Amino acid sequence: MPPRLLTLLAAGAVWCAALPSPAVARCCLAHRTATLRALNAVRAASGERPLRLDRRLVHAARRHSREMVLRRYFAHESPDGARFSARIAATGWMPHRRRWYVGETLAWGRGTSAEPSLIVAAWLRSPSHRRVVLNPRYRQVGIGIVRGTPEAADRAGLTYTADFGSGAG
């Protein structure tokens, strides 16, 4: 079966959960760093400010990626109806801000299609994802990557969630 890559976008945020092992954490940490570099390179080429990682958004993103793999769904809204903005709010990211904006991109892939540069390239080919990635309003991002896909939790692929945010104190 050839590698597949699915992407989906929506405005919102997500929860997070710890990765299951140090080996997986090392792999996904390297992928998170590479994804952030790729996002910031694209933003710089478009004249936008770089994004910086936010630990609460990272937590939300990782938890959502993990939930999608474990519960075998691929969407911004959880099967129980929780919207991504509610999942981000649960991390405490929003309450201390007078105004806030959030956006979300999702992807999963197997083999080379799960590489960070190809995930970012796929987001950029989608007009709605591109608007989120290049939105000048966003200053923070949380990138959550876990092993497995919503199709099969066999750890053969990777599932990505990127939660973007901006808010005024």
Sequence and secondary structure as in RCSB ss.txt:
>XXXX:A:sequence
MPPRLLTLLAAGAVWCAALPSPAVARCCLAHRTATLRALNAVRAASGERPLRLDRRLVHAARRHSREMVLRRYFA
HESPDGARFSARIAATGWMPHRRRWYVGETLAWGRGTSAEPSLIVAAWLRSPSHRRVVLNPRYRQVGIGIVRGTP
EAADRAGLTYTADFGSGAG
>XXXX:A:secstr
    EEEEEES        S HHHHHHHHHHHHHHHHHHHHHHHHTT    EE HHHHHHHHHHHHHHHHHT  S
SS TT   HHHHHHTTTSSTT SEEEEEEEEEEEEGGGGSHHHHHHHHHHSHHHHHHHT TT  EEEEEEEES S
S  SSSEEEEEEEEEEEE 
